[in-house]
């Protein structure tokens, strides 16, 4: 299993950062492989929220549907996408 770690210091409040990263529509600003991200449901972002994310890999676009499977503000959110090629699970703490 491939694992990637990213760490960046910030002076913003933890809850503000949590809300930003839990909302995958913001992913283009922190993941250069993502070309598009849209929310598939309404209401506040939380457990079960879903996002359609398009990423560019190996010269082609791959569309993944991510769902929030763990939601524990302001400390942890897990987003998971299952595809025929792989499973992507992003854990943000």
N, C-alpha and C positions, 0 to 999 in steps of 0.2 A: 504494500500500500504506500503510495506517495504521500508525503506530509510536507506542508509548507508552513513556515512560521513568519509572521510579520509583526513587528512591534514598533510603535511610534509614540513618543511622549506628547502629551497635550496638557494644556492648562484648563481645558474646558471641563465642566462638571461631568461626572461619570454618567449620569442619566441622559444628558444631551448626546454624549458619544454613543451610548447604548442605543438610543432611538435612531440615530443616524445609521449605524451599521446594521441594525435589525431590519431596516427598510431597504430591501435589495434594489429599489429604484435608484439608490445613490451609488450603486456599485461601480458605475462607469468612472466615478471620480477617484476610486482607490484600486481598481483592477484594470490595467490597460488592455487585457484581452477581451473585456466585455464591450460590445458595441451597442447593446440595447437592453433595457430592463424595464418591464411594465408590471404593474400590480394586476392580479387576476380577480381580486375581490374588493369589497368595500369595508369601511369602518376602520377602527383603530388597528394598527399592526399588532399582532399577537399570535398566540398559539394557533396554528392552522392557516395563517395567512399564506397566500401563494403568489409566486412571481414567475413570469416567463422571462428567462435571461438568455440572450444570444451572445455567444462568445466566438471569437475568431481563433481557430487552432489549425495548424498545419495547412493553411491556405483555404480553409473552408469555414462556413458558419455552422455552429452547433447550437441548437435551441434546447434548453433544459427548463423544466418546471421545478422550481424550488418551493419547498414548504417548510414553515417554521415548525420544528418538532419538539423543541425545548425553548421555553420563554421564561426567563427569570430575571427581570430587571432589578437593578442595573448591572447584574454580574455576569449573565451568560445567556446567549442565544445560539441555537443550533438550527442551521438551514440545510435541508437534504434534497438532493435531486437524484432520481434513479433513471438511468437510460439503458438502452440495449448494449452500450459499450462499456459503461462504468457507473459507479455510484460516487457522487460528490457529496461530501458532508463538510460544511463549514462551521466551525465552532469559534465563536467570538466571545472573549472574556475580557 
